[in-house]
Amino acid sequence: MSMREVATPSFEGQKPGTSGLRKKVTVFQQPGYLESFVQAVFDCAPELQGGTLVLGGDGRFFNRNAIQTILRMAAANGIDRVLVGQGGILSTPAASAVIRRHRARGGLVLSASHNPGGPDGDFGIKYNIANGGPAPEAVTEAIYRRTQTIRQYRIVDADPVDLDQIGSRKIGTMTVTVIDPVDDYAMLLGGLFDFDAIRALLARKDFRFRFDAMHAVTGPYARRLLVEMLGAPASSVVNAVPLEDFGGGHPDPNPVYAPELYKAAVLDGELDFAAASDGDGDRNMILGKGIAVTPSDSLAVLAANATLAPGYARGISGVARSMPTSRAPDAVARALKIECFETPTGWKFFGNLLDAGRITLCGEESYGTSSDHVREKDGLWAVLFWLNLLAARPGETVLSILQAHWKRYGRHYYSRHDYEAVDAGQATEALNQLRAALPALPGQKIGGLVITAADDFAYRDPVDGSESKGQGLRVICGEQARLIARLSGTGTEGATVRLYFELYEADPAKQADDVQTRLQPLIDFAEAQTGLRKITGRAAPDVIT
Ligand code: G16
């Protein structure tokens, strides 16, 4: 077996976004493209030499090819051992769990998350560090700089590894161990929740339950946890076979991309509890009979009820949410007298707070919630937490739990409007228009509410002092309302403009379910300030969550 140094051009635009490098499959298929990026990671992560690397992905098209290439490069770059999920499969939270449990020095997670897959779809790669979480900005920036100067990558010639066969084999001196992708993760979750109580809940004839794996990575995880360990009927886990193209779907668990589940639970009231996860298993959508739980509310409810789950029975140290996430968790934190942090969008910003023990739970409006059990967001964890909650509050429903929550803490009406695949220049123009208006906004009114502050969000990490600027434009009406505008860092086509709207209603008598109507003044104000629809010629958002 010989090691080769192969010349490669440095590719434009290998800048990791909100969550790793995401591009079209066809971009990754260019000779040397994947290799250059992986070599840049290895060059910037010398800690991997002589240590263990975790490798796996969401099973999308190009996953297996990428794994074979990375294994040969890992052998050439002095890595001692690679743990690979069987079939190349590892959900993002499972990858985090495996890194932590096996004290790996890092991991490469192959996924473009909720973006569509297949030959014309998307692919992605993300480097996670030894704490199991996404590499912080300083590391991703270093990787990006390295991609701009790289001239060659190292690789060995070796036969492909049989990824379907559990066990160990060698590539040169490096050991490749194919592991069961579910074992470590299932064991971890088994220690956090009251499985007996959940089993009893799922056994009830009057409890109608469905989990939609969206033909993505959570299928095997949901089968093990929900069906084998918790006794749910096999038919309650749908679309459970991971497919390379997710069956042609868009594996994003929200009312728009999981319309059948949404209809069954929310519109038709046929299910008491329904949930879905995304391409790589880190997102979750929680639905009840007649109600969709916003991710912001979900985090708030879980924080308020955390002690009902055995893993959190001693209470939580603090919570964190990304800036565009509604301030519902803040209200709970105030009541619990614990710290609440507001971070930029991106799970990597929670890492330091989790490592320092400052927070136990964290979440984002983008259907992500998790805790300190891993360093990624975790879709099935949220599902089990909600099931544990329902089991611990007999006689209550998802809706009644939410209503009781709003009665106590007030309701944060919330919605996100996405304009996808917008011309990048037009998106920038619209945001620049709002940015230019920011200094003059305080004192003006939105539908009777006075604007108290308007700025471009900047964050100083309370643990290591690092600063992140330009994280989203905010227009704030005290505790009453907020409007936020930013560009997505995960899209692969043009630009995706995200507008976020939040309005607080304390009075339970006025908490009717008319979300978009309530938010209309904020929506109109956003258009007036950005000119987004006028500039882009779009009549309406592509996705409303
Ligand atoms: C990723 C990140 C999340 C982020 C989300 C949306 O999620 O891990 O932290 O909230 O993207 O980011 P953006 O608004 O920049 O598109 P995932 O599930 O895609 O990995």
Boltz pocket constraint, residues with backbone or C-beta under 6 A from the ligand:
constraints:
  - pocket:
      binder: B
      contacts: [[A, 18], [A, 19], [A, 112], [A, 113], [A, 114], [A, 278], [A, 282], [A, 283], [A, 322], [A, 345], [A, 346], [A, 347], [A, 348], [A, 364], [A, 366], [A, 368], [A, 487], [A, 488], [A, 489], [A, 490], [A, 491], [A, 498]]
      max_distance: 6.0
